[in-house]
Amino acid sequence: MQHINSDLIDTEINICEKFKIKPSKIIIGYQTYDLLMHDPIFSDQVLRSSANPNKRRYRNIRIKLTQRAFQIEVV
């Protein structure tokens, strides 16, 4: 699972936008989130989005953390 980076989420978001679907949230497992925070593009956008960790966003889409270890879902 070390190959997880922001490109994976960007691809999912772009697919949604291609079909004119506005994603409302990104559901991320806690270990996936940890791996993504090592990606400078992802971490920079997330950390600058809000001082409150409960209101973090990526590309203006709300992030929801889950208890599942490895999960990425754009809803």
PDB file of N, CA, C and O in Angstrom:
ATOM      1  N   MET A   1       0.811  -1.202   0.000  1.00  0.00           N
ATOM      2  CA  MET A   1       0.000   0.000   0.000  1.00  0.00           C
ATOM      3  C   MET A   1       0.854   1.266   0.000  1.00  0.00           C
ATOM      4  O   MET A   1       0.328   2.365   0.175  1.00  0.00           O
ATOM      5  N   GLN A   2       2.149   1.127  -0.191  1.00  0.00           N
ATOM      6  CA  GLN A   2       3.034   2.283  -0.157  1.00  0.00           C
ATOM      7  C   GLN A   2       2.874   3.182  -1.380  1.00  0.00           C
ATOM      8  O   GLN A   2       3.401   4.295  -1.376  1.00  0.00           O
ATOM      9  N   HIS A   3       2.180   2.754  -2.411  1.00  0.00           N
ATOM     10  CA  HIS A   3       2.043   3.546  -3.633  1.00  0.00           C
ATOM     11  C   HIS A   3       0.860   4.512  -3.593  1.00  0.00           C
ATOM     12  O   HIS A   3       0.509   5.095  -4.619  1.00  0.00           O
ATOM     13  N   ILE A   4       0.252   4.686  -2.448  1.00  0.00           N
ATOM     14  CA  ILE A   4      -0.880   5.612  -2.319  1.00  0.00           C
ATOM     15  C   ILE A   4      -0.359   7.044  -2.303  1.00  0.00           C
ATOM     16  O   ILE A   4       0.520   7.384  -1.510  1.00  0.00           O
ATOM     17  N   ASN A   5      -0.908   7.885  -3.186  1.00  0.00           N
ATOM     18  CA  ASN A   5      -0.546   9.303  -3.192  1.00  0.00           C
ATOM     19  C   ASN A   5      -1.736  10.126  -3.683  1.00  0.00           C
ATOM     20  O   ASN A   5      -2.808   9.585  -3.954  1.00  0.00           O
ATOM     21  N   SER A   6      -1.538  11.410  -3.791  1.00  0.00           N
ATOM     22  CA  SER A   6      -2.639  12.308  -4.157  1.00  0.00           C
ATOM     23  C   SER A   6      -3.155  12.056  -5.573  1.00  0.00           C
ATOM     24  O   SER A   6      -4.294  12.407  -5.878  1.00  0.00           O
ATOM     25  N   ASP A   7      -2.345  11.457  -6.439  1.00  0.00           N
ATOM     26  CA  ASP A   7      -2.799  11.170  -7.805  1.00  0.00           C
ATOM     27  C   ASP A   7      -3.993  10.222  -7.817  1.00  0.00           C
ATOM     28  O   ASP A   7      -4.873  10.333  -8.671  1.00  0.00           O
ATOM     29  N   LEU A   8      -4.018   9.302  -6.880  1.00  0.00           N
ATOM     30  CA  LEU A   8      -5.131   8.359  -6.796  1.00  0.00           C
ATOM     31  C   LEU A   8      -6.443   9.085  -6.499  1.00  0.00           C
ATOM     32  O   LEU A   8      -7.461   8.814  -7.135  1.00  0.00           O
ATOM     33  N   ILE A   9      -6.421   9.991  -5.550  1.00  0.00           N
ATOM     34  CA  ILE A   9      -7.626  10.758  -5.208  1.00  0.00           C
ATOM     35  C   ILE A   9      -7.980  11.717  -6.338  1.00  0.00           C
ATOM     36  O   ILE A   9      -9.153  11.872  -6.676  1.00  0.00           O
ATOM     37  N   ASP A  10      -6.976  12.359  -6.920  1.00  0.00           N
ATOM     38  CA  ASP A  10      -7.229  13.282  -8.031  1.00  0.00           C
ATOM     39  C   ASP A  10      -7.913  12.570  -9.196  1.00  0.00           C
ATOM     40  O   ASP A  10      -8.815  13.125  -9.822  1.00  0.00           O
ATOM     41  N   THR A  11      -7.484  11.345  -9.484  1.00  0.00           N
ATOM     42  CA  THR A  11      -8.100  10.575 -10.560  1.00  0.00           C
ATOM     43  C   THR A  11      -9.571  10.306 -10.271  1.00  0.00           C
ATOM     44  O   THR A  11     -10.420  10.461 -11.148  1.00  0.00           O
ATOM     45  N   GLU A  12      -9.868   9.901  -9.040  1.00  0.00           N
ATOM     46  CA  GLU A  12     -11.261   9.640  -8.653  1.00  0.00           C
ATOM     47  C   GLU A  12     -12.115  10.912  -8.759  1.00  0.00           C
ATOM     48  O   GLU A  12     -13.243  10.872  -9.251  1.00  0.00           O
ATOM     49  N   ILE A  13     -11.569  12.027  -8.295  1.00  0.00           N
ATOM     50  CA  ILE A  13     -12.301  13.299  -8.360  1.00  0.00           C
ATOM     51  C   ILE A  13     -12.526  13.710  -9.812  1.00  0.00           C
ATOM     52  O   ILE A  13     -13.611  14.172 -10.165  1.00  0.00           O
ATOM     53  N   ASN A  14     -11.512  13.545 -10.650  1.00  0.00           N
ATOM     54  CA  ASN A  14     -11.636  13.915 -12.062  1.00  0.00           C
ATOM     55  C   ASN A  14     -12.676  13.060 -12.782  1.00  0.00           C
ATOM     56  O   ASN A  14     -13.388  13.551 -13.659  1.00  0.00           O
ATOM     57  N   ILE A  15     -12.762  11.784 -12.412  1.00  0.00           N
ATOM     58  CA  ILE A  15     -13.785  10.918 -13.010  1.00  0.00           C
ATOM     59  C   ILE A  15     -15.177  11.419 -12.635  1.00  0.00           C
ATOM     60  O   ILE A  15     -16.068  11.483 -13.482  1.00  0.00           O
ATOM     61  N   CYS A  16     -15.357  11.771 -11.374  1.00  0.00           N
ATOM     62  CA  CYS A  16     -16.654  12.315 -10.935  1.00  0.00           C
ATOM     63  C   CYS A  16     -16.990  13.590 -11.694  1.00  0.00           C
ATOM     64  O   CYS A  16     -18.115  13.759 -12.164  1.00  0.00           O
ATOM     65  N   GLU A  17     -16.021  14.484 -11.814  1.00  0.00           N
ATOM     66  CA  GLU A  17     -16.259  15.755 -12.497  1.00  0.00           C
ATOM     67  C   GLU A  17     -16.526  15.551 -13.982  1.00  0.00           C
ATOM     68  O   GLU A  17     -17.280  16.312 -14.589  1.00  0.00           O
ATOM     69  N   LYS A  18     -15.918  14.538 -14.564  1.00  0.00           N
ATOM     70  CA  LYS A  18     -16.144  14.241 -15.976  1.00  0.00           C
ATOM     71  C   LYS A  18     -17.612  13.904 -16.229  1.00  0.00           C
ATOM     72  O   LYS A  18     -18.166  14.251 -17.272  1.00  0.00           O
ATOM     73  N   PHE A  19     -18.233  13.227 -15.271  1.00  0.00           N
ATOM     74  CA  PHE A  19     -19.643  12.869 -15.380  1.00  0.00           C
ATOM     75  C   PHE A  19     -20.553  13.882 -14.698  1.00  0.00           C
ATOM     76  O   PHE A  19     -21.713  13.595 -14.403  1.00  0.00           O
ATOM     77  N   LYS A  20     -20.013  15.067 -14.454  1.00  0.00           N
ATOM     78  CA  LYS A  20     -20.762  16.185 -13.867  1.00  0.00           C
ATOM     79  C   LYS A  20     -21.328  15.850 -12.482  1.00  0.00           C
ATOM     80  O   LYS A  20     -22.423  16.286 -12.129  1.00  0.00           O
ATOM     81  N   ILE A  21     -20.576  15.079 -11.712  1.00  0.00           N
ATOM     82  CA  ILE A  21     -20.949  14.744 -10.337  1.00  0.00           C
ATOM     83  C   ILE A  21     -20.027  15.519  -9.409  1.00  0.00           C
ATOM     84  O   ILE A  21     -18.805  15.417  -9.513  1.00  0.00           O
ATOM     85  N   LYS A  22     -20.610  16.289  -8.503  1.00  0.00           N
ATOM     86  CA  LYS A  22     -19.826  17.063  -7.541  1.00  0.00           C
ATOM     87  C   LYS A  22     -19.632  16.213  -6.288  1.00  0.00           C
ATOM     88  O   LYS A  22     -20.591  15.985  -5.551  1.00  0.00           O
ATOM     89  N   PRO A  23     -18.405  15.738  -6.028  1.00  0.00           N
ATOM     90  CA  PRO A  23     -18.179  14.940  -4.823  1.00  0.00           C
ATOM     91  C   PRO A  23     -18.428  15.769  -3.563  1.00  0.00           C
ATOM     92  O   PRO A  23     -18.030  16.931  -3.488  1.00  0.00           O
ATOM     93  N   SER A  24     -19.088  15.163  -2.577  1.00  0.00           N
ATOM     94  CA  SER A  24     -19.373  15.876  -1.331  1.00  0.00           C
ATOM     95  C   SER A  24     -18.361  15.566  -0.243  1.00  0.00           C
ATOM     96  O   SER A  24     -18.131  16.387   0.645  1.00  0.00           O
ATOM     97  N   LYS A  25     -17.749  14.373  -0.304  1.00  0.00           N
ATOM     98  CA  LYS A  25     -16.735  14.049   0.698  1.00  0.00           C
ATOM     99  C   LYS A  25     -15.816  12.948   0.189  1.00  0.00           C
ATOM    100  O   LYS A  25     -16.148  12.190  -0.722  1.00  0.00           O
ATOM    101  N   ILE A  26     -14.655  12.894   0.812  1.00  0.00           N
ATOM    102  CA  ILE A  26     -13.679  11.851   0.548  1.00  0.00           C
ATOM    103  C   ILE A  26     -13.579  11.031   1.826  1.00  0.00           C
ATOM    104  O   ILE A  26     -13.227  11.559   2.881  1.00  0.00           O
ATOM    105  N   ILE A  27     -13.886   9.746   1.734  1.00  0.00           N
ATOM    106  CA  ILE A  27     -13.809   8.865   2.891  1.00  0.00           C
ATOM    107  C   ILE A  27     -12.455   8.169   2.846  1.00  0.00           C
ATOM    108  O   ILE A  27     -12.125   7.484   1.878  1.00  0.00           O
ATOM    109  N   ILE A  28     -11.677   8.355   3.908  1.00  0.00           N
ATOM    110  CA  ILE A  28     -10.309   7.839   3.945  1.00  0.00           C
ATOM    111  C   ILE A  28     -10.102   7.048   5.231  1.00  0.00           C
ATOM    112  O   ILE A  28     -10.467   7.504   6.314  1.00  0.00           O
ATOM    113  N   GLY A  29      -9.513   5.859   5.105  1.00  0.00           N
ATOM    114  CA  GLY A  29      -9.130   5.066   6.270  1.00  0.00           C
ATOM    115  C   GLY A  29      -7.952   5.714   6.984  1.00  0.00           C
ATOM    116  O   GLY A  29      -7.178   6.455   6.377  1.00  0.00           O
ATOM    117  N   TYR A  30      -7.824   5.432   8.268  1.00  0.00           N
ATOM    118  CA  TYR A  30      -6.814   6.124   9.071  1.00  0.00           C
ATOM    119  C   TYR A  30      -5.385   5.818   8.626  1.00  0.00           C
ATOM    120  O   TYR A  30      -4.536   6.708   8.679  1.00  0.00           O
ATOM    121  N   GLN A  31      -5.088   4.592   8.188  1.00  0.00           N
ATOM    122  CA  GLN A  31      -3.730   4.296   7.729  1.00  0.00           C
ATOM    123  C   GLN A  31      -3.474   4.881   6.342  1.00  0.00           C
ATOM    124  O   GLN A  31      -2.356   5.297   6.037  1.00  0.00           O
ATOM    125  N   THR A  32      -4.494   4.912   5.518  1.00  0.00           N
ATOM    126  CA  THR A  32      -4.372   5.554   4.213  1.00  0.00           C
ATOM    127  C   THR A  32      -4.110   7.042   4.385  1.00  0.00           C
ATOM    128  O   THR A  32      -3.289   7.619   3.671  1.00  0.00           O
ATOM    129  N   TYR A  33      -4.804   7.662   5.331  1.00  0.00           N
ATOM    130  CA  TYR A  33      -4.603   9.082   5.622  1.00  0.00           C
ATOM    131  C   TYR A  33      -3.157   9.333   6.050  1.00  0.00           C
ATOM    132  O   TYR A  33      -2.543  10.317   5.636  1.00  0.00           O
ATOM    133  N   ASP A  34      -2.619   8.444   6.878  1.00  0.00           N
ATOM    134  CA  ASP A  34      -1.227   8.572   7.316  1.00  0.00           C
ATOM    135  C   ASP A  34      -0.275   8.514   6.122  1.00  0.00           C
ATOM    136  O   ASP A  34       0.661   9.308   6.038  1.00  0.00           O
ATOM    137  N   LEU A  35      -0.508   7.584   5.204  1.00  0.00           N
ATOM    138  CA  LEU A  35       0.336   7.490   4.011  1.00  0.00           C
ATOM    139  C   LEU A  35       0.190   8.732   3.131  1.00  0.00           C
ATOM    140  O   LEU A  35       1.176   9.231   2.588  1.00  0.00           O
ATOM    141  N   LEU A  36      -1.035   9.226   2.992  1.00  0.00           N
ATOM    142  CA  LEU A  36      -1.271  10.414   2.167  1.00  0.00           C
ATOM    143  C   LEU A  36      -0.625  11.662   2.760  1.00  0.00           C
ATOM    144  O   LEU A  36      -0.213  12.555   2.020  1.00  0.00           O
ATOM    145  N   MET A  37      -0.533  11.732   4.070  1.00  0.00           N
ATOM    146  CA  MET A  37       0.083  12.901   4.699  1.00  0.00           C
ATOM    147  C   MET A  37       1.584  12.969   4.422  1.00  0.00           C
ATOM    148  O   MET A  37       2.207  14.003   4.664  1.00  0.00           O
ATOM    149  N   HIS A  38       2.175  11.883   3.918  1.00  0.00           N
ATOM    150  CA  HIS A  38       3.582  11.910   3.507  1.00  0.00           C
ATOM    151  C   HIS A  38       3.744  12.456   2.086  1.00  0.00           C
ATOM    152  O   HIS A  38       4.858  12.735   1.643  1.00  0.00           O
ATOM    153  N   ASP A  39       2.629  12.603   1.382  1.00  0.00           N
ATOM    154  CA  ASP A  39       2.631  13.193   0.042  1.00  0.00           C
ATOM    155  C   ASP A  39       2.561  14.710   0.201  1.00  0.00           C
ATOM    156  O   ASP A  39       1.584  15.220   0.749  1.00  0.00           O
ATOM    157  N   PRO A  40       3.579  15.446  -0.266  1.00  0.00           N
ATOM    158  CA  PRO A  40       3.599  16.900  -0.037  1.00  0.00           C
ATOM    159  C   PRO A  40       2.420  17.652  -0.652  1.00  0.00           C
ATOM    160  O   PRO A  40       1.969  18.645  -0.079  1.00  0.00           O
ATOM    161  N   ILE A  41       1.919  17.218  -1.778  1.00  0.00           N
ATOM    162  CA  ILE A  41       0.787  17.902  -2.414  1.00  0.00           C
ATOM    163  C   ILE A  41      -0.462  17.750  -1.553  1.00  0.00           C
ATOM    164  O   ILE A  41      -1.151  18.730  -1.271  1.00  0.00           O
ATOM    165  N   PHE A  42      -0.749  16.528  -1.140  1.00  0.00           N
ATOM    166  CA  PHE A  42      -1.928  16.268  -0.315  1.00  0.00           C
ATOM    167  C   PHE A  42      -1.819  16.970   1.031  1.00  0.00           C
ATOM    168  O   PHE A  42      -2.743  17.673   1.441  1.00  0.00           O
ATOM    169  N   SER A  43      -0.706  16.787   1.713  1.00  0.00           N
ATOM    170  CA  SER A  43      -0.567  17.354   3.061  1.00  0.00           C
ATOM    171  C   SER A  43      -0.604  18.878   3.043  1.00  0.00           C
ATOM    172  O   SER A  43      -1.157  19.493   3.955  1.00  0.00           O
ATOM    173  N   ASP A  44      -0.026  19.491   2.024  1.00  0.00           N
ATOM    174  CA  ASP A  44      -0.037  20.953   1.941  1.00  0.00           C
ATOM    175  C   ASP A  44      -1.467  21.480   1.831  1.00  0.00           C
ATOM    176  O   ASP A  44      -1.838  22.417   2.538  1.00  0.00           O
ATOM    177  N   GLN A  45      -2.267  20.886   0.953  1.00  0.00           N
ATOM    178  CA  GLN A  45      -3.654  21.348   0.788  1.00  0.00           C
ATOM    179  C   GLN A  45      -4.497  21.075   2.022  1.00  0.00           C
ATOM    180  O   GLN A  45      -5.312  21.909   2.417  1.00  0.00           O
ATOM    181  N   VAL A  46      -4.305  19.914   2.632  1.00  0.00           N
ATOM    182  CA  VAL A  46      -5.114  19.546   3.800  1.00  0.00           C
ATOM    183  C   VAL A  46      -4.767  20.421   4.998  1.00  0.00           C
ATOM    184  O   VAL A  46      -5.663  20.907   5.689  1.00  0.00           O
ATOM    185  N   LEU A  47      -3.497  20.625   5.248  1.00  0.00           N
ATOM    186  CA  LEU A  47      -3.093  21.403   6.417  1.00  0.00           C
ATOM    187  C   LEU A  47      -3.449  22.879   6.278  1.00  0.00           C
ATOM    188  O   LEU A  47      -3.708  23.548   7.279  1.00  0.00           O
ATOM    189  N   ARG A  48      -3.464  23.391   5.055  1.00  0.00           N
ATOM    190  CA  ARG A  48      -3.833  24.794   4.853  1.00  0.00           C
ATOM    191  C   ARG A  48      -5.344  25.000   4.815  1.00  0.00           C
ATOM    192  O   ARG A  48      -5.808  26.139   4.873  1.00  0.00           O
ATOM    193  N   SER A  49      -6.116  23.923   4.718  1.00  0.00           N
ATOM    194  CA  SER A  49      -7.565  24.069   4.565  1.00  0.00           C
ATOM    195  C   SER A  49      -8.258  24.546   5.836  1.00  0.00           C
ATOM    196  O   SER A  49      -9.265  25.249   5.755  1.00  0.00           O
ATOM    197  N   SER A  50      -7.740  24.177   7.015  1.00  0.00           N
ATOM    198  CA  SER A  50      -8.391  24.578   8.258  1.00  0.00           C
ATOM    199  C   SER A  50      -7.478  24.297   9.437  1.00  0.00           C
ATOM    200  O   SER A  50      -6.699  23.343   9.426  1.00  0.00           O
ATOM    201  N   ALA A  51      -7.584  25.136  10.448  1.00  0.00           N
ATOM    202  CA  ALA A  51      -6.831  24.893  11.675  1.00  0.00           C
ATOM    203  C   ALA A  51      -7.484  23.789  12.494  1.00  0.00           C
ATOM    204  O   ALA A  51      -6.824  23.143  13.308  1.00  0.00           O
ATOM    205  N   ASN A  52      -8.761  23.572  12.285  1.00  0.00           N
ATOM    206  CA  ASN A  52      -9.501  22.539  13.000  1.00  0.00           C
ATOM    207  C   ASN A  52      -9.379  21.213  12.238  1.00  0.00           C
ATOM    208  O   ASN A  52      -9.822  21.137  11.093  1.00  0.00           O
ATOM    209  N   PRO A  53      -8.793  20.167  12.836  1.00  0.00           N
ATOM    210  CA  PRO A  53      -8.621  18.901  12.113  1.00  0.00           C
ATOM    211  C   PRO A  53      -9.934  18.218  11.734  1.00  0.00           C
ATOM    212  O   PRO A  53      -9.938  17.342  10.869  1.00  0.00           O
ATOM    213  N   ASN A  54     -11.036  18.597  12.355  1.00  0.00           N
ATOM    214  CA  ASN A  54     -12.331  18.010  12.010  1.00  0.00           C
ATOM    215  C   ASN A  54     -12.942  18.643  10.763  1.00  0.00           C
ATOM    216  O   ASN A  54     -13.960  18.161  10.267  1.00  0.00           O
ATOM    217  N   LYS A  55     -12.342  19.701  10.256  1.00  0.00           N
ATOM    218  CA  LYS A  55     -12.879  20.396   9.081  1.00  0.00           C
ATOM    219  C   LYS A  55     -11.881  20.409   7.934  1.00  0.00           C
ATOM    220  O   LYS A  55     -11.894  21.327   7.114  1.00  0.00           O
ATOM    221  N   ARG A  56     -11.028  19.417   7.864  1.00  0.00           N
ATOM    222  CA  ARG A  56     -10.024  19.357   6.801  1.00  0.00           C
ATOM    223  C   ARG A  56     -10.678  19.084   5.454  1.00  0.00           C
ATOM    224  O   ARG A  56     -11.693  18.394   5.360  1.00  0.00           O
ATOM    225  N   ARG A  57     -10.062  19.649   4.407  1.00  0.00           N
ATOM    226  CA  ARG A  57     -10.566  19.492   3.047  1.00  0.00           C
ATOM    227  C   ARG A  57      -9.408  19.258   2.088  1.00  0.00           C
ATOM    228  O   ARG A  57      -8.272  19.663   2.337  1.00  0.00           O
ATOM    229  N   TYR A  58      -9.727  18.594   0.987  1.00  0.00           N
ATOM    230  CA  TYR A  58      -8.788  18.425  -0.111  1.00  0.00           C
ATOM    231  C   TYR A  58      -9.526  18.824  -1.374  1.00  0.00           C
ATOM    232  O   TYR A  58     -10.575  18.262  -1.690  1.00  0.00           O
ATOM    233  N   ARG A  59      -8.987  19.785  -2.091  1.00  0.00           N
ATOM    234  CA  ARG A  59      -9.629  20.353  -3.283  1.00  0.00           C
ATOM    235  C   ARG A  59     -11.063  20.787  -2.975  1.00  0.00           C
ATOM    236  O   ARG A  59     -11.976  20.559  -3.769  1.00  0.00           O
ATOM    237  N   ASN A  60     -11.244  21.410  -1.820  1.00  0.00           N
ATOM    238  CA  ASN A  60     -12.541  21.915  -1.349  1.00  0.00           C
ATOM    239  C   ASN A  60     -13.585  20.816  -1.166  1.00  0.00           C
ATOM    240  O   ASN A  60     -14.785  21.076  -1.254  1.00  0.00           O
ATOM    241  N   ILE A  61     -13.135  19.603  -0.916  1.00  0.00           N
ATOM    242  CA  ILE A  61     -14.030  18.485  -0.625  1.00  0.00           C
ATOM    243  C   ILE A  61     -13.709  18.004   0.783  1.00  0.00           C
ATOM    244  O   ILE A  61     -12.548  17.772   1.122  1.00  0.00           O
ATOM    245  N   ARG A  62     -14.749  17.857   1.598  1.00  0.00           N
ATOM    246  CA  ARG A  62     -14.576  17.472   2.998  1.00  0.00           C
ATOM    247  C   ARG A  62     -13.965  16.075   3.108  1.00  0.00           C
ATOM    248  O   ARG A  62     -14.304  15.177   2.338  1.00  0.00           O
ATOM    249  N   ILE A  63     -13.061  15.904   4.074  1.00  0.00           N
ATOM    250  CA  ILE A  63     -12.434  14.611   4.338  1.00  0.00           C
ATOM    251  C   ILE A  63     -13.088  13.992   5.563  1.00  0.00           C
ATOM    252  O   ILE A  63     -13.239  14.642   6.597  1.00  0.00           O
ATOM    253  N   LYS A  64     -13.470  12.738   5.435  1.00  0.00           N
ATOM    254  CA  LYS A  64     -14.039  11.980   6.561  1.00  0.00           C
ATOM    255  C   LYS A  64     -13.134  10.784   6.820  1.00  0.00           C
ATOM    256  O   LYS A  64     -12.929   9.950   5.938  1.00  0.00           O
ATOM    257  N   LEU A  65     -12.590  10.702   8.044  1.00  0.00           N
ATOM    258  CA  LEU A  65     -11.737   9.576   8.414  1.00  0.00           C
ATOM    259  C   LEU A  65     -12.581   8.446   8.977  1.00  0.00           C
ATOM    260  O   LEU A  65     -13.554   8.678   9.695  1.00  0.00           O
ATOM    261  N   THR A  66     -12.196   7.216   8.643  1.00  0.00           N
ATOM    262  CA  THR A  66     -12.908   6.047   9.149  1.00  0.00           C
ATOM    263  C   THR A  66     -11.957   5.158   9.937  1.00  0.00           C
ATOM    264  O   THR A  66     -10.742   5.357   9.923  1.00  0.00           O
ATOM    265  N   GLN A  67     -12.523   4.183  10.619  1.00  0.00           N
ATOM    266  CA  GLN A  67     -11.721   3.255  11.407  1.00  0.00           C
ATOM    267  C   GLN A  67     -11.165   2.118  10.571  1.00  0.00           C
ATOM    268  O   GLN A  67     -10.350   1.334  11.058  1.00  0.00           O
ATOM    269  N   ARG A  68     -11.585   2.018   9.337  1.00  0.00           N
ATOM    270  CA  ARG A  68     -10.990   1.022   8.447  1.00  0.00           C
ATOM    271  C   ARG A  68      -9.552   1.423   8.165  1.00  0.00           C
ATOM    272  O   ARG A  68      -9.249   2.610   8.044  1.00  0.00           O
ATOM    273  N   ALA A  69      -8.677   0.454   8.062  1.00  0.00           N
ATOM    274  CA  ALA A  69      -7.261   0.756   7.879  1.00  0.00           C
ATOM    275  C   ALA A  69      -6.996   1.386   6.512  1.00  0.00           C
ATOM    276  O   ALA A  69      -6.482   2.501   6.430  1.00  0.00           O
ATOM    277  N   PHE A  70      -7.345   0.677   5.444  1.00  0.00           N
ATOM    278  CA  PHE A  70      -7.050   1.157   4.099  1.00  0.00           C
ATOM    279  C   PHE A  70      -8.351   1.323   3.328  1.00  0.00           C
ATOM    280  O   PHE A  70      -8.989   0.344   2.941  1.00  0.00           O
ATOM    281  N   GLN A  71      -8.730   2.564   3.113  1.00  0.00           N
ATOM    282  CA  GLN A  71      -9.962   2.859   2.389  1.00  0.00           C
ATOM    283  C   GLN A  71      -9.831   4.226   1.742  1.00  0.00           C
ATOM    284  O   GLN A  71      -9.382   5.181   2.375  1.00  0.00           O
ATOM    285  N   ILE A  72     -10.223   4.317   0.488  1.00  0.00           N
ATOM    286  CA  ILE A  72     -10.366   5.607  -0.197  1.00  0.00           C
ATOM    287  C   ILE A  72     -11.648   5.525  -1.006  1.00  0.00           C
ATOM    288  O   ILE A  72     -11.836   4.611  -1.809  1.00  0.00           O
ATOM    289  N   GLU A  73     -12.517   6.483  -0.786  1.00  0.00           N
ATOM    290  CA  GLU A  73     -13.789   6.511  -1.494  1.00  0.00           C
ATOM    291  C   GLU A  73     -14.195   7.965  -1.691  1.00  0.00           C
ATOM    292  O   GLU A  73     -14.245   8.737  -0.734  1.00  0.00           O
ATOM    293  N   VAL A  74     -14.478   8.328  -2.916  1.00  0.00           N
ATOM    294  CA  VAL A  74     -14.964   9.672  -3.220  1.00  0.00           C
ATOM    295  C   VAL A  74     -16.466   9.558  -3.420  1.00  0.00           C
ATOM    296  O   VAL A  74     -16.941   8.862  -4.317  1.00  0.00           O
ATOM    297  N   VAL A  75     -17.204  10.259  -2.563  1.00  0.00           N
ATOM    298  CA  VAL A  75     -18.670  10.150  -2.577  1.00  0.00           C
ATOM    299  C   VAL A  75     -19.267  11.489  -2.955  1.00  0.00           C
ATOM    300  O   VAL A  75     -20.489  11.622  -3.027  1.00  0.00           O
TER     301      VAL A  75
END
